[in-house]
Amino acid sequence: MKFVWEDLLLLVLMNLLTVMGTFFIIPAPGLWAGLHVVCNRVACGYAISWDIFWEAFRNYYRRFLPFCLASSVITVLIAINFFWYPNQFAGESWVSWVQGAWLAVAFMWVAIQFYVYAFYIEQEDKRWRVALRNAALIAGANPLYTIILLFFTGTLLILVTGLMPPLLALLGVAFWVMVGTTAVLDRIADYRKRMGLPDPHNNQFEGK
């Protein structure tokens, strides 16, 4: 919240652009990349600008496109499987167990999505396979941390949707991205501290 507040105007405008662009689908990967890059810079204490946003759009559009497509397909498949079994096998006792398994898969996939884009922007090795591995590791190694963050973020966004829908349109996406980015930087800083490694971002997350 502190990071969002410090660069509120630019983040609101970039959030609105990302939301509108997502509805048109084609520019969405580049816009999401730009938003992740500027949120990473804000969380690291650096200045942001439209030049940085559009540079990230150009540099990452082709890299984000295939992963965003794959991510969308996987999300749809998980949702289809969750609802398909009770419709096809209504009344079967084992269906609830299958739905529970798919719900667990859905939660893990949401957790990975929460971290993976921020990891991709932060890591030097720009490969999605590495980002996916890191996202899965941080979600699996910090389950309570992840559950609390997702619960807090999801609950807050739901409350905002019910009470102040315009605020969700103005800041919802940027807030989601900022929380995920901050969480990734926090876990990386914690890992570096435990391993005795220097923090490339001046240890701003140390002790948190």
Backbone bond lengths (Angstrom), bond angles and torsions (degrees), N, CA, C in turn:
res aa  C-N    CA-C-N  psi(-1)  N-CA   C-N-CA  omega(-1)  CA-C   N-CA-C  phi
1 M - - - 1.464 - - 1.526 111.01 -
2 K 1.334 114.42 -38.71 1.472 119.42 178.61 1.523 110.29 -62.47
3 F 1.323 117.24 -45.84 1.460 120.91 -178.98 1.525 111.23 -64.53
4 V 1.331 116.81 -41.37 1.462 120.50 179.10 1.525 110.12 -63.20
5 W 1.325 116.85 -42.67 1.449 121.00 -178.09 1.524 112.09 -63.37
6 E 1.336 116.49 -37.77 1.464 120.48 -175.53 1.524 112.31 -66.65
7 D 1.320 118.16 -28.80 1.469 121.42 178.95 1.525 109.46 -125.39
8 L 1.325 115.51 45.15 1.455 121.49 -169.31 1.526 112.63 -60.42
9 L 1.312 118.12 -49.52 1.462 120.90 -173.36 1.523 111.77 -61.24
10 L 1.326 116.43 -50.82 1.462 119.32 -179.13 1.525 111.75 -63.98
11 L 1.310 116.85 -40.73 1.462 120.04 -179.07 1.529 111.27 -67.17
12 V 1.319 117.68 -36.36 1.464 120.64 176.11 1.529 110.26 -62.00
13 L 1.329 116.72 -47.11 1.464 120.52 -179.27 1.532 111.24 -64.90
14 M 1.330 116.78 -42.16 1.461 120.26 179.08 1.526 111.20 -68.27
15 N 1.337 115.84 -35.34 1.460 120.57 176.11 1.531 110.80 -62.81
16 L 1.332 116.78 -47.63 1.463 120.98 179.65 1.528 110.86 -60.30
17 L 1.326 116.57 -42.86 1.459 120.35 179.42 1.527 110.79 -63.51
18 T 1.328 116.58 -41.36 1.467 120.58 179.85 1.519 111.39 -65.79
19 V 1.327 116.80 -42.32 1.463 120.85 179.14 1.525 110.64 -62.71
20 M 1.331 116.73 -47.68 1.470 119.90 -179.58 1.527 111.05 -65.48
21 G 1.336 116.27 -41.18 1.453 119.96 179.97 1.508 113.34 -65.94
22 T 1.341 116.18 -30.24 1.468 119.89 179.30 1.521 111.25 -65.91
23 F 1.330 117.47 -33.76 1.459 120.51 177.87 1.528 111.93 -66.41
24 F 1.335 116.77 -26.97 1.467 120.58 177.90 1.531 111.99 -87.37
25 I 1.335 116.62 -5.58 1.467 125.83 172.05 1.527 113.23 68.63
26 I 1.325 118.14 -57.09 1.472 121.54 -172.00 1.527 112.76 -57.48
27 P 1.345 120.74 -49.04 1.476 119.29 -179.30 1.517 113.85 -80.06
28 A 1.342 118.16 -5.04 1.470 121.55 -171.81 1.533 113.87 -55.00
29 P 1.354 120.59 -48.51 1.476 119.47 -178.01 1.517 113.34 -56.95
30 G 1.321 116.98 -43.02 1.461 119.83 180.00 1.505 112.94 -68.34
31 L 1.330 117.22 -37.54 1.465 121.15 178.93 1.519 111.25 -67.74
32 W 1.339 116.46 -41.50 1.458 119.34 176.96 1.526 111.14 -65.66
33 A 1.322 116.64 -36.00 1.466 120.24 176.14 1.522 110.55 -63.61
34 G 1.335 116.19 -45.44 1.457 120.02 179.11 1.517 112.15 -60.70
35 L 1.345 116.44 -41.63 1.460 120.02 179.73 1.526 111.07 -66.39
36 H 1.324 117.79 -39.51 1.469 120.10 178.03 1.531 111.69 -65.87
37 V 1.315 116.47 -37.40 1.469 119.51 179.88 1.521 110.65 -66.46
38 V 1.330 117.58 -46.06 1.470 118.64 -178.50 1.532 110.80 -69.20
39 C 1.331 118.02 -34.85 1.470 119.63 176.76 1.527 110.86 -66.48
40 N 1.325 116.38 -36.51 1.458 120.05 175.51 1.527 110.66 -62.15
41 R 1.313 116.54 -41.90 1.464 120.17 179.74 1.532 110.93 -67.39
42 V 1.322 117.23 -41.53 1.465 120.40 178.80 1.525 110.16 -61.61
43 A 1.345 116.36 -45.75 1.464 120.65 -178.99 1.519 112.32 -65.42
44 C 1.336 116.24 -25.79 1.475 120.41 178.53 1.526 112.32 -90.42
45 G 1.340 116.80 -0.80 1.465 120.15 177.05 1.504 114.55 88.06
46 Y 1.338 117.59 16.40 1.468 120.97 -179.56 1.519 110.66 -100.17
47 A 1.330 115.29 159.89 1.460 121.24 179.08 1.526 110.04 -75.50
48 I 1.319 115.75 154.13 1.464 120.46 176.77 1.525 109.13 -125.24
49 S 1.324 114.92 160.49 1.464 120.83 178.88 1.519 108.44 -159.27
50 W 1.325 114.74 169.09 1.459 119.02 176.82 1.518 111.30 -66.15
51 D 1.321 118.38 -31.21 1.466 120.62 177.48 1.526 110.76 -60.23
52 I 1.323 116.75 -42.61 1.461 121.23 179.24 1.531 110.00 -65.73
53 F 1.330 116.70 -42.15 1.462 121.43 179.66 1.521 111.21 -59.77
54 W 1.339 116.92 -48.87 1.465 120.17 -177.12 1.517 112.01 -73.16
55 E 1.322 117.43 -31.08 1.462 119.53 174.43 1.529 110.29 -63.70
56 A 1.334 116.61 -41.83 1.464 120.32 176.60 1.522 110.63 -64.30
57 F 1.320 117.42 -38.50 1.470 121.44 176.84 1.524 110.14 -56.96
58 R 1.313 116.19 -48.25 1.475 120.21 -178.74 1.525 111.99 -67.60
59 N 1.314 116.60 -42.57 1.463 120.53 -174.37 1.526 113.29 -73.51
60 Y 1.334 116.61 -32.21 1.470 119.60 -171.34 1.523 114.51 -109.56
61 Y 1.329 117.88 -4.92 1.469 118.53 -175.16 1.528 111.86 -56.23
62 R 1.310 117.09 -51.46 1.464 120.22 -177.25 1.530 111.70 -68.71
63 R 1.317 117.48 -27.87 1.472 120.63 178.52 1.522 111.11 -75.73
64 F 1.327 116.52 -36.95 1.465 120.55 -178.89 1.530 112.18 -78.81
65 L 1.332 117.71 -29.29 1.467 121.13 -173.03 1.526 113.76 -55.68
66 P 1.354 119.92 -55.22 1.477 118.55 -177.91 1.519 113.07 -63.85
67 F 1.328 117.17 -37.08 1.467 118.55 -179.32 1.522 110.79 -70.34
68 C 1.328 117.78 -39.89 1.459 120.20 178.43 1.527 111.07 -62.68
69 L 1.331 116.81 -39.42 1.464 120.65 176.98 1.530 110.74 -63.48
70 A 1.331 115.86 -47.53 1.467 120.13 179.74 1.524 110.72 -62.79
71 S 1.316 117.03 -40.83 1.455 121.49 179.75 1.526 111.17 -62.62
72 S 1.320 116.52 -41.91 1.465 120.69 179.21 1.521 111.06 -64.30
73 V 1.330 116.60 -42.61 1.464 120.95 -179.71 1.533 110.32 -63.31
74 I 1.333 116.29 -45.33 1.472 120.15 -179.83 1.524 110.74 -62.95
75 T 1.327 117.32 -41.52 1.461 121.17 178.97 1.524 110.93 -61.24
76 V 1.323 116.49 -44.26 1.465 120.58 179.35 1.526 110.77 -64.32
77 L 1.320 117.40 -41.68 1.463 121.14 179.92 1.526 111.65 -63.65
78 I 1.323 117.02 -40.41 1.471 120.47 177.55 1.526 110.20 -62.43
79 A 1.333 116.62 -44.54 1.467 120.54 179.54 1.530 111.02 -63.91
80 I 1.323 116.72 -42.56 1.473 120.66 179.84 1.523 110.56 -61.37
81 N 1.330 116.64 -45.91 1.466 119.96 -179.47 1.523 111.85 -64.44
82 F 1.315 117.20 -36.79 1.463 120.62 -179.03 1.529 110.92 -62.66
83 F 1.342 116.47 -40.32 1.461 119.60 -176.88 1.531 113.36 -92.88
84 W 1.325 117.33 -17.02 1.462 120.21 -175.64 1.524 112.14 -71.17
85 Y 1.320 117.17 -43.40 1.469 120.38 -176.03 1.532 113.45 -61.02
86 P 1.337 120.81 -48.97 1.475 119.25 179.33 1.529 112.87 -64.67
87 N 1.336 116.76 -28.17 1.460 119.04 178.29 1.525 111.94 -75.22
88 Q 1.321 116.66 -35.86 1.456 121.04 -176.86 1.527 113.09 -87.18
89 F 1.318 116.08 -28.44 1.474 120.26 -176.40 1.526 110.42 -126.71
90 A 1.310 115.38 49.96 1.464 120.17 -178.73 1.525 110.64 -60.65
91 G 1.330 115.13 134.00 1.452 120.44 177.96 1.512 114.84 91.59
92 E 1.329 118.30 -12.00 1.459 121.29 179.04 1.533 109.81 -75.83
93 S 1.320 116.43 135.69 1.459 120.21 -175.67 1.518 113.16 -68.90
94 W 1.338 116.29 -28.76 1.458 119.59 -175.72 1.528 113.53 -79.10
95 V 1.332 116.52 -10.84 1.470 120.08 -176.28 1.526 111.41 -62.47
96 S 1.338 116.40 -39.21 1.469 119.45 -179.23 1.523 111.41 -62.26
97 W 1.347 116.57 -34.04 1.463 120.08 177.53 1.528 110.73 -68.30
98 V 1.308 116.16 -40.93 1.466 120.14 178.30 1.523 110.36 -65.15
99 Q 1.324 116.14 -43.19 1.465 119.32 177.21 1.530 111.45 -61.99
100 G 1.340 115.40 -39.23 1.460 118.76 177.17 1.518 111.93 -61.41
101 A 1.350 116.03 -39.77 1.462 120.58 178.65 1.526 110.29 -64.68
102 W 1.334 116.42 -43.67 1.471 119.31 179.11 1.523 111.51 -67.98
103 L 1.334 117.02 -31.77 1.462 120.02 176.44 1.521 110.61 -65.80
104 A 1.340 116.47 -39.00 1.464 120.45 176.56 1.524 110.63 -64.84
105 V 1.336 116.03 -41.28 1.464 120.35 176.78 1.526 110.21 -61.91
106 A 1.326 116.00 -42.78 1.468 120.11 179.78 1.522 111.37 -62.03
107 F 1.342 116.41 -42.98 1.465 119.42 179.65 1.532 110.95 -63.04
108 M 1.329 116.26 -44.66 1.460 119.54 179.43 1.521 111.15 -63.00
109 W 1.332 116.33 -37.88 1.461 119.88 179.90 1.527 110.72 -67.76
110 V 1.339 117.15 -39.74 1.462 120.18 176.55 1.524 110.24 -63.23
111 A 1.335 116.93 -41.60 1.463 120.75 178.75 1.524 111.11 -61.84
112 I 1.326 116.20 -42.16 1.463 119.92 178.41 1.524 110.33 -64.24
113 Q 1.345 116.64 -43.20 1.465 120.01 178.01 1.523 111.35 -62.57
114 F 1.315 116.57 -32.45 1.459 122.39 179.90 1.525 110.91 -62.84
115 Y 1.332 116.31 -34.74 1.464 121.49 -175.01 1.527 114.81 -102.60
116 V 1.327 118.22 -31.15 1.464 120.50 -162.57 1.529 113.42 -64.17
117 Y 1.335 117.90 -41.00 1.467 119.59 -177.81 1.529 110.51 -68.09
118 A 1.329 115.95 -40.33 1.467 119.48 177.77 1.516 110.68 -64.14
119 F 1.345 117.20 -38.24 1.453 120.44 176.88 1.526 110.72 -63.59
120 Y 1.311 116.47 -43.30 1.468 119.98 -178.57 1.532 111.05 -59.79
121 I 1.322 116.93 -42.72 1.465 120.76 179.72 1.518 110.94 -68.14
122 E 1.325 117.99 -39.15 1.457 122.02 -174.68 1.524 112.72 -76.76
123 Q 1.327 117.87 -37.71 1.462 119.68 -172.86 1.525 112.18 -74.80
124 E 1.330 115.11 150.39 1.458 120.98 178.61 1.525 111.28 -75.32
125 D 1.311 116.83 -34.64 1.458 122.43 179.54 1.526 108.46 -84.68
126 K 1.328 116.25 96.71 1.459 120.52 -173.49 1.529 110.86 -81.02
127 R 1.323 115.49 74.41 1.465 121.56 174.85 1.521 108.78 -131.15
128 W 1.326 115.60 135.50 1.461 119.67 -177.98 1.514 111.61 -66.39
129 R 1.318 116.50 -32.32 1.465 119.17 178.94 1.526 110.59 -60.75
130 V 1.318 116.07 -41.50 1.467 120.80 178.50 1.528 110.14 -68.01
131 A 1.332 116.79 -42.15 1.467 120.47 179.62 1.523 110.96 -63.96
132 L 1.340 117.25 -40.71 1.460 120.92 177.81 1.524 111.21 -63.45
133 R 1.328 115.84 -43.28 1.459 119.59 179.00 1.519 110.62 -61.80
134 N 1.334 116.63 -45.72 1.458 120.30 -179.81 1.524 111.74 -64.22
135 A 1.340 116.54 -40.87 1.462 120.30 179.53 1.528 110.77 -64.47
136 A 1.337 116.87 -42.94 1.463 120.54 178.69 1.524 110.94 -65.09
137 L 1.329 116.62 -39.05 1.464 120.44 179.83 1.522 111.78 -65.41
138 I 1.318 116.29 -44.75 1.464 118.81 -177.78 1.526 110.25 -68.47
139 A 1.340 117.45 -35.71 1.462 120.27 177.75 1.526 110.87 -68.91
140 G 1.342 116.67 -40.92 1.460 120.49 -179.30 1.514 113.42 -74.02
141 A 1.344 116.72 -35.25 1.464 120.39 -178.14 1.520 112.64 -81.88
142 N 1.329 117.20 -18.62 1.468 121.45 -179.25 1.530 110.33 -128.93
143 P 1.328 117.93 60.90 1.472 119.42 -174.07 1.525 113.47 -63.74
144 L 1.340 117.63 -43.39 1.459 119.85 -178.68 1.529 110.16 -66.79
145 Y 1.327 116.77 -42.77 1.462 122.78 177.10 1.530 109.80 -56.20
146 T 1.334 116.14 -46.80 1.460 121.34 -178.31 1.516 111.46 -67.08
147 I 1.338 117.05 -44.47 1.465 120.99 -179.76 1.525 110.67 -60.99
148 I 1.333 117.25 -44.69 1.462 120.96 -179.49 1.522 110.50 -63.15
149 L 1.323 116.74 -44.62 1.463 119.99 -179.66 1.521 111.95 -63.14
150 L 1.337 116.63 -47.08 1.459 120.12 -179.86 1.528 111.07 -64.93
151 F 1.337 116.65 -40.90 1.463 120.15 178.82 1.528 110.46 -63.64
152 F 1.335 116.05 -46.76 1.467 120.60 -179.92 1.527 110.68 -61.58
153 T 1.321 116.15 -49.48 1.460 120.12 -176.93 1.521 111.21 -65.89
154 G 1.338 116.91 -46.24 1.454 120.44 179.90 1.514 112.63 -63.32
155 T 1.334 116.72 -43.98 1.465 120.84 179.79 1.523 111.01 -62.43
156 L 1.324 116.26 -43.73 1.458 120.03 -179.45 1.531 110.97 -63.31
157 L 1.334 117.00 -42.52 1.458 120.28 179.76 1.527 111.39 -66.74
158 I 1.343 116.84 -36.79 1.465 120.32 177.57 1.525 110.63 -66.14
159 L 1.335 117.02 -42.88 1.461 121.01 178.23 1.526 111.13 -62.56
160 V 1.322 115.71 -42.54 1.466 119.81 178.87 1.523 110.14 -63.68
161 T 1.351 116.36 -39.50 1.459 120.30 178.79 1.531 110.93 -60.50
162 G 1.340 115.78 -41.04 1.457 119.37 -178.96 1.515 114.14 -76.03
163 L 1.330 116.67 -34.47 1.458 120.25 -173.72 1.524 113.40 -97.27
164 M 1.342 116.56 -41.43 1.465 120.53 -176.35 1.532 110.17 -139.84
165 P 1.329 117.89 73.52 1.470 120.97 -178.56 1.533 114.45 -52.53
166 P 1.345 119.60 -38.28 1.475 118.39 178.77 1.528 113.06 -60.48
167 L 1.346 116.77 -33.82 1.465 119.74 179.33 1.517 111.10 -65.58
168 L 1.334 116.91 -34.74 1.459 120.56 176.83 1.521 110.43 -63.10
169 A 1.320 116.74 -42.40 1.463 120.41 178.95 1.521 111.45 -66.73
170 L 1.330 116.55 -32.20 1.456 120.36 -177.98 1.519 113.30 -77.71
171 L 1.346 117.14 -35.41 1.463 119.26 -171.01 1.521 115.18 -136.40
172 G 1.330 118.87 -3.03 1.462 120.84 -172.33 1.514 113.88 -57.59
173 V 1.321 117.25 -51.15 1.471 121.68 -177.66 1.516 110.54 -66.50
174 A 1.339 116.88 -44.87 1.463 120.56 -179.88 1.522 111.37 -61.92
175 F 1.339 116.72 -38.07 1.458 120.09 178.93 1.528 110.64 -65.47
176 W 1.333 117.20 -44.98 1.469 121.67 177.83 1.527 110.92 -57.80
177 V 1.332 116.22 -46.70 1.462 121.37 -179.38 1.520 110.89 -65.90
178 M 1.330 117.03 -40.44 1.461 120.52 -178.30 1.521 111.54 -66.29
179 V 1.335 117.22 -40.43 1.469 119.80 179.08 1.523 109.86 -65.08
180 G 1.336 117.09 -44.68 1.457 119.83 178.67 1.520 112.39 -62.64
181 T 1.325 116.24 -41.95 1.470 120.65 179.24 1.518 111.20 -64.76
182 T 1.333 116.44 -45.61 1.460 120.67 179.45 1.525 111.23 -62.30
183 A 1.337 116.01 -39.95 1.466 119.99 178.70 1.522 111.58 -62.81
184 V 1.331 116.91 -43.66 1.471 120.59 178.96 1.522 110.90 -62.44
185 L 1.331 117.17 -46.01 1.459 120.17 179.80 1.526 111.25 -64.07
186 D 1.323 116.11 -36.80 1.464 120.53 178.41 1.528 111.30 -64.50
187 R 1.332 117.09 -45.05 1.468 120.73 -179.91 1.531 111.20 -67.46
188 I 1.343 116.78 -37.34 1.469 119.89 177.51 1.522 110.22 -65.15
189 A 1.340 116.07 -43.61 1.467 120.03 179.06 1.523 110.59 -62.81
190 D 1.343 116.78 -39.65 1.462 120.49 178.83 1.535 110.85 -64.69
191 Y 1.326 116.41 -41.64 1.466 120.90 179.06 1.527 110.51 -64.42
192 R 1.342 116.46 -44.42 1.466 119.71 179.47 1.530 111.26 -63.30
193 K 1.312 116.23 -37.89 1.461 119.92 179.53 1.528 110.76 -64.09
194 R 1.345 116.08 -43.94 1.466 119.73 -179.61 1.517 112.36 -68.13
195 M 1.346 115.80 -29.64 1.461 120.52 -179.80 1.523 112.60 -89.94
196 G 1.345 117.08 -3.02 1.458 120.83 -179.60 1.506 113.37 73.05
197 L 1.338 116.91 27.63 1.460 121.57 -179.06 1.521 110.30 -98.23
198 P 1.336 118.41 149.46 1.468 120.26 178.58 1.513 110.99 -69.64
199 D 1.318 116.02 147.50 1.456 121.83 178.24 1.520 108.64 -91.05
200 P 1.338 118.76 119.86 1.462 120.30 -178.76 1.520 113.41 -68.94
201 H 1.331 118.09 -12.13 1.460 121.51 -178.65 1.527 111.48 -110.56
202 N 1.313 116.24 33.98 1.469 122.40 173.25 1.527 113.39 62.49
203 N 1.349 115.96 25.95 1.465 119.84 172.86 1.524 113.49 59.32
204 Q 1.339 117.53 30.13 1.449 118.51 -177.13 1.516 112.75 -68.18
205 F 1.348 117.42 -18.30 1.453 119.85 179.72 1.524 111.05 -100.66
206 E 1.332 117.65 -0.34 1.461 120.45 -176.71 1.526 110.39 -61.52
207 G 1.332 115.15 132.84 1.446 120.52 176.81 1.506 114.56 85.09
208 K 1.355 118.05 -1.42 1.457 120.78 -179.37 1.504 109.87 -99.31
